[in-house]
C-alpha cells in the first residue's frame, strides 16, 4: 500500500500543478501544530522565489484547487503562506479498511528479498553473561526481526568467543587443580570421558580466578598462552576438554538467551573458522596484501581521507598465533562462501568500531567478500547506572545478566500480585513477560549508539514511555474485546472500521495509518527505537480515545461495531510491533 504521506503529497502536488506550479512543491508532512491542523504543506514558501509571487497567493491558488478534494476536508492558507490540511473522514476510513485487509498492514514487500546475516550476542565461552551482553542480544534480536518482517532472509549468528586466551586460562587452571585428568596425559590412548569434569558453577569460579592469577604470575600466563596454542594446533586431550567447556557453557547460555526471548540460527564461534585460516592467510600473502612487519603479518588499511590514523590490521602475531581480527576475517570469508549475503550487520559495543573499520577494509582489500555485499557496524553504547557510570551491582561488582533479570522479575511479581484477580501461577508467568518488556523496551527505546541509564524504577513503571505501559494498553484492549464478545458481540475480525466521530478517534486512526511508513523507516535505518516511539504515540492516542468514549455501553450497534474494529486493528498493530521488538503481552496484568 502506498504510504499515507505520499498519497497526501501527490494530491497536493496535483493541486500545485493544476494551479500552474511545480507539482514537487506539494510535499506534505504531519503538522507541527496539531492544535491547528493535522497536516501541513510548506511548498508555497519554497515556490515564492521561483515564481516571484507572494507565498500567500500561491498557497491560495493551491487551496482553491483542493476545494473538492476527496482526500482533504479542509485546506486553509495561513500567513505567510502555509497550507493547513485536515483529512476527509471518508478517505481516512477507506485507507484503514484497506490496511486491515492488506498483508502486513500494507507494508510493501521487497522486489527481491535480500540475505542478511546478523552477528550479535557474541558471548565468550566460560564467562558468565553480564549486563554488557544485554544490548547486543536485545538489539540484534530486534534487528533480525525487523529485517524478517520486511521480507528479507535474516540469519542470526551468535559468533561465540570460544577460541581465545580465556580457553587457555580455564584449561590451565583445570590442569593445576586436577593434573591427574586424562586430558593432560600425552600418553593417553582411546576415548576421553563423556562427562565433563566440572559444572557450570565451577567454570564461573575458575575463569575469573585464572584470569586474576595470570595477571600476577608471569609463568602461569605463559602456560595459558601455551595451552591456547596447543589447543589451536589440535592437541586431542585439550580439544576434548575444550568440547566439555563449550557444551557446559553453551547449555547455560541457551537458558539465558531463552529467558530473553533471543534465538540464533547459527551457533558458530571463532573456532568454526580455525581450519580455513591457514589457506586464507596464504592467499593474503600471495596477493601481496599481507606482509611481514617486525615479525608479525599485517595488512595496511589506512586511507587518505582518514581523519584519525587507522593502524595496519594484524593478521598473525610474531609467534604465528591468529588474532580476533583473523577469526573475523575468516568468518567473513566463510559467510561469503556459504551464504552469499547481501549484507552482514554486526551488533557490537561501539568501542570496537576501530576493529571493525580495520576488518572491513582488510576484507575488501583481500577480496574475502563480494564488492556488493554491505558490511555494517551497528555499534551500541554502554548501559550505565543512575550515577552515569557503567551499571554495577550494589556491591560494585559486575552485574550478571541473570541476576539483573531475576531482580526485575521479582519486582514485577510484587506489582502483579497486587491484582487479586490473578492466580499465583499466572502471576509468575505474567511478571516474567512484563519484566522482559520493561528491560527490552528500556533498552530499545534509546537510539542504539547512545549510552543509556538503566533505571529500574522507570523501566518497570506502568505509566510513561515504558514497556509495561505498552503492555497495559494491549491488555486493556484485549479485555474490552473479550467483554464485548462475552456479551454476545461478533468476531472483531469480521467488523469494519467506521468514519471517526471525535477528534481523539480521528487521531488514533491517523496514527494507525502511519504503520507502514514507520516500519519501512525502522528497517532502512536499523532503528528499533522508531518502533518504540510509534507504539508509545499509538498507545497514548488509544488511551485518549478510550478515556473519552463509552465503548461497550454504546446504544448504536453499528457505531459500537466500528469501534470494536478499530480496537482490534490497534491491538493487532501493537502486537505486531512488540513481536518485532522481541517481547509479548500477557492476557491480563
Ligand atoms: N566476543 C566478542 C567480545 O566479547 C564480541 C564478538 C562480536 N562479534 C564479532 N564478529 N567480532 O568482545
Boltz pocket constraint, residues with backbone or C-beta under 6 A from the ligand:
constraints:
  - pocket:
      binder: B
      contacts: [[A, 119], [A, 121], [A, 122], [A, 123], [A, 124], [A, 158], [A, 159], [A, 160], [A, 161], [A, 328], [A, 346], [A, 347], [A, 348]]
      max_distance: 6.0
